[in-house]
């Protein structure tokens, strides 16, 4: 091994940063393997953490892993390394999502990534009401540029399109409430402290639910809509949520991984810009709704995530699995 090869300590610290990424229901569907002979870090999707009813094609799984991959890139830049990424390196293994080499960094591009590092642990999903203050156009332009750097598009919808998206959120809530399999899958990732729930290092803890909606305007998923949570308050949410839609021209696993990286880049940039964010995937989990979510006048062919943003509480960090559970040295 060369003197510049990443050490176990370095790789461990990179993965600790990478796994701060968001994932659907905080399922954390990633595995990392460090091959010490080549210094390569391999990223795999974890089929045991797939969501067969809500994510049968594993698109959301790829988004989460792509977000973790971008976090690894940011962490590497912060530590003076350049993450050279190859997506889907093994045609025979669709769960092998990326290979990352970590030579010492050169040039300015990595400096741009390193600037985002403080936001890795500051970014948290907020399911709380936001204020009515509008996000300035220059900040939205910066978020568009962040997505473009990852070969993706970020669309800021006009009034009619934003209303359509909000209607789709409510339509998806009705579909979800009528589907017992989907409700059961969601319940498997809820953590309220009950004895029969899964590990506390994954899933959505009750403190991250946010308040119960006072009316029917809330644009966030209510993870406890049909179960009591002691002490949970009610609140009115903003009536005109501010959305951006992240998309790509194609709809392939490679595009999903690009979109996941763009998503994390946008979220980190938004965090540094003082914004709070939450992810709205509900309408995109139903094929009949997802096709309606895109703006027909946009060149974006497929929407992968709706991001709600604005000014309000940041939310608290949700738990993460220990690195020893997601990182293997071979």
C-alpha positions in Angstrom: 0.0 0.0 0.0 1.3 3.4 -0.9 1.9 6.2 1.6 -1.0 8.1 0.1 -3.5 5.3 0.4 -6.4 6.0 2.8 -5.9 4.5 6.3 -8.6 2.7 8.2 -9.0 5.7 10.5 -9.5 8.0 7.5 -12.0 5.7 5.8 -14.0 5.3 9.0 -14.2 9.1 9.5 -15.4 9.5 5.9 -18.1 7.0 6.3 -19.2 8.5 9.6 -19.8 11.7 7.6 -21.4 10.0 4.6 -24.1 8.2 6.6 -25.5 11.5 7.9 -27.3 11.5 4.5 -31.1 11.3 4.4 -32.9 8.1 3.3 -36.5 7.1 3.0 -37.9 6.4 6.5 -34.3 6.6 7.7 -33.8 3.0 6.5 -30.1 3.7 5.8 -29.9 1.3 2.9 -26.1 1.4 2.3 -23.1 -0.7 2.9 -19.4 0.3 2.4 -16.5 -2.0 1.8 -12.9 -0.7 1.9 -10.5 -2.9 -0.1 -7.2 -2.2 1.6 -5.1 -3.6 -1.2 -6.3 -1.0 -3.7 -7.5 1.7 -1.3 -10.9 1.7 -3.0 -14.2 2.2 -1.1 -17.1 0.3 -2.6 -20.7 1.4 -2.0 -23.5 -1.2 -2.1 -27.2 -1.0 -1.7 -28.6 -3.2 1.0 -31.6 -5.2 -0.2 -32.5 -6.1 3.3 -33.4 -2.5 3.8 -35.5 -2.1 0.7 -39.2 -1.0 0.8 -41.0 -3.4 -1.5 -44.4 -1.7 -1.4 -43.4 2.0 -1.5 -40.2 1.6 -3.5 -40.5 -1.6 -5.6 -38.0 -0.4 -8.3 -35.5 0.7 -5.6 -35.4 4.2 -6.9 -35.6 5.7 -3.4 -32.9 3.3 -2.2 -30.6 4.6 -5.0 -31.4 8.2 -4.0 -30.4 7.5 -0.4 -27.2 5.8 -1.4 -26.4 8.6 -3.9 -26.8 11.1 -1.1 -24.4 9.1 1.1 -22.0 9.0 -1.8 -22.0 12.7 -2.1 -21.5 13.0 1.6 -18.4 10.8 1.2 -17.1 13.2 -1.5 -17.6 16.2 0.7 -15.9 14.5 3.6 -13.0 13.5 1.4 -12.6 17.1 0.2 -12.6 18.3 3.7 -9.7 16.0 4.5 -7.7 16.9 1.4 -8.8 14.0 -0.8 -10.4 13.8 -4.1 -13.2 11.2 -4.4 -12.9 9.7 -7.9 -16.3 8.0 -8.4 -17.3 5.3 -10.8 -21.0 4.5 -10.8 -22.3 1.0 -11.3 -18.9 -0.5 -11.9 -20.1 -4.2 -12.0 -22.8 -5.0 -14.6 -23.2 -8.4 -13.0 -24.1 -7.0 -9.6 -26.8 -4.3 -9.6 -26.4 -3.8 -5.8 -22.7 -2.6 -6.4 -23.5 1.1 -6.8 -20.2 2.8 -6.9 -16.4 2.6 -6.5 -14.5 5.5 -5.0 -10.8 6.1 -5.2 -9.3 8.6 -2.8 -6.1 10.2 -4.1 -4.9 13.5 -2.6 -7.0 16.4 -4.0 -5.8 18.9 -6.5 -7.5 22.0 -8.0 -10.4 24.1 -6.8 -13.4 21.8 -7.4 -12.7 19.9 -4.1 -12.5 23.2 -2.3 -16.1 23.9 -3.4 -17.1 20.6 -1.9 -15.2 21.1 1.3 -17.2 24.3 2.0 -20.3 22.1 2.4 -18.8 20.0 5.1 -20.2 21.8 8.2 -23.7 21.3 6.8 -23.4 17.5 6.9 -24.2 17.5 10.6 -26.4 20.6 10.6 -28.8 19.4 8.0 -31.9 17.7 9.5 -35.3 17.1 8.1 -37.9 19.4 9.6 -41.5 18.4 9.8 -42.5 21.6 11.5 -44.4 24.6 10.1 -42.3 27.2 8.3 -43.0 30.9 8.1 -44.5 32.7 5.2 -41.3 34.4 4.3 -40.4 33.7 0.7 -37.0 32.3 -0.3 -35.0 35.0 -2.2 -34.5 34.4 -5.9 -30.7 34.5 -5.6 -30.8 31.6 -3.1 -33.1 29.6 -5.4 -30.6 30.3 -8.3 -27.8 28.9 -6.1 -29.8 25.7 -5.4 -30.4 25.3 -9.2 -26.7 25.6 -9.8 -26.0 23.0 -7.1 -28.2 20.5 -8.9 -26.8 21.4 -12.3 -23.3 20.6 -11.0 -24.5 17.0 -10.5 -26.0 16.9 -14.0 -29.6 17.2 -12.6 -32.3 19.9 -12.8 -34.0 21.7 -10.0 -37.4 23.2 -11.0 -39.0 26.0 -9.0 -42.7 25.6 -9.7 -45.0 28.4 -10.5 -48.2 29.0 -8.5 -50.4 26.5 -10.5 -47.6 23.8 -10.4 -47.1 24.3 -6.7 -50.8 23.9 -6.1 -50.8 20.7 -8.2 -47.9 19.3 -6.2 -49.7 20.0 -2.9 -52.9 18.4 -4.2 -50.8 15.3 -5.2 -49.4 15.2 -1.6 -52.9 15.0 -0.3 -54.0 12.5 -2.9 -51.0 10.3 -1.9 -52.1 10.5 1.7 -55.5 9.0 0.8 -54.0 6.2 -1.3 -51.6 5.5 1.6 -54.3 5.3 4.2 -56.3 2.9 2.1 -53.4 0.5 1.5 -52.8 -1.8 4.5 -49.5 -3.1 3.1 -48.0 0.4 2.7 -49.2 1.4 6.2 -47.6 -1.7 7.7 -44.3 -1.0 5.9 -44.3 2.6 7.2 -45.1 1.4 10.8 -42.0 -0.9 10.6 -39.8 2.2 10.6 -41.6 4.2 13.3 -39.9 4.5 16.7 -42.0 5.6 19.7 -40.3 3.6 22.3 -42.7 0.6 22.2 -41.1 -2.8 23.1 -42.0 -4.4 19.7 -40.3 -1.8 17.5 -37.0 -2.2 15.7 -33.6 -0.8 16.8 -33.4 2.7 17.9 -30.4 3.4 15.6 -32.7 3.5 12.5 -36.2 4.7 11.5 -38.1 7.8 12.5 -38.2 8.6 16.2 -41.3 10.3 17.6 -39.4 13.5 18.3 -38.9 13.9 14.5 -42.6 13.5 13.7 -43.2 17.2 14.1 -46.6 18.5 15.3 -49.9 17.0 14.3 -51.6 19.1 11.6 -54.3 21.4 13.0 -56.2 21.3 9.7 -55.6 19.4 6.4 -52.9 21.7 4.8 -49.8 20.0 6.1 -47.3 19.2 3.3 -45.4 16.7 5.4 -46.0 13.0 6.0 -47.6 12.3 9.3 -45.8 9.2 10.6 -48.2 8.9 13.6 -51.5 9.6 11.9 -53.2 6.6 13.5 -51.4 6.2 16.8 -51.3 8.3 19.9 -48.0 10.1 20.8 -48.2 11.6 24.3 -47.5 15.3 24.5 -47.5 15.8 20.7 -48.8 19.3 19.9 -51.0 20.4 17.0 -50.0 23.3 14.7 -51.1 25.1 11.5 -48.7 24.6 8.6 -48.0 27.2 5.9 -50.8 27.3 3.3 -48.5 28.1 0.4 -45.5 25.8 0.9 -42.4 26.5 -1.1 -41.3 23.6 -3.2 -38.5 22.7 -5.6 -38.5 19.6 -7.7 -35.4 17.6 -8.4 -35.3 15.6 -11.7 -33.4 14.2 -14.5 -34.0 13.5 -18.2 -33.8 9.7 -17.8 -35.1 7.3 -15.2 -32.3 4.7 -14.8 -30.3 3.5 -11.8 -27.4 5.7 -12.9 -29.8 8.7 -13.1 -31.1 7.9 -9.6 -27.6 7.8 -8.2 -26.9 11.2 -9.8 -30.1 12.5 -8.4 -29.2 11.3 -4.9 -25.9 13.2 -5.1 -27.7 16.3 -6.4 -30.3 16.0 -3.6 -27.6 16.0 -0.9 -25.7 18.9 -2.6 -28.9 21.0 -2.7 -29.8 20.2 0.9 -26.3 21.0 2.2 -26.3 24.3 0.2 -29.8 25.2 1.5 -28.6 24.5 5.1 -25.7 26.8 4.7 -28.1 29.4 3.3 -30.1 29.3 6.5 -33.0 27.3 5.1 -34.9 24.5 6.7 -36.0 21.6 4.5 -38.1 18.4 4.4 -38.4 15.8 1.7 -41.7 15.0 0.1 -41.6 11.6 -1.7 -45.2 10.6 -1.1 -46.6 11.6 -4.5 -43.6 9.9 -6.3 -44.3 6.6 -4.6 -47.5 6.1 -6.7 -46.8 5.8 -10.5 -50.2 7.4 -11.3 -49.3 10.5 -9.4 -45.6 10.7 -10.2 -46.2 11.4 -13.8 -48.4 14.3 -12.9 -45.8 15.9 -10.7 -43.5 17.2 -13.5 -44.1 20.5 -15.2 -45.1 19.6 -18.8 -43.2 22.7 -20.0 -39.9 21.6 -18.3 -37.1 19.6 -19.9 -37.0 17.5 -16.8 -38.4 14.1 -17.8 -38.7 12.5 -14.4 -39.1 13.9 -10.9 -37.2 12.1 -8.2 -37.8 14.3 -5.1 -39.9 17.2 -4.0 -38.1 19.4 -1.5 -40.1 21.7 0.8 -37.9 24.6 2.0 -38.3 27.8 3.9 -37.6 29.4 7.2 -38.5 27.6 10.5 -37.2 25.1 13.0 -34.3 22.9 11.7 -35.5 19.7 13.4 -33.3 17.4 15.4 -30.8 14.8 14.2 -32.2 11.3 13.7 -30.2 8.3 14.8 -27.7 6.5 12.6 -26.4 3.0 12.8 -22.8 2.6 14.1 -20.2 2.7 11.4 -19.1 -0.9 12.3 -22.5 -2.1 11.0 -22.1 -0.4 7.6 -18.4 -0.5 6.9 -16.3 -3.6 6.2 -12.5 -3.8 5.7 -11.2 -6.6 3.5 
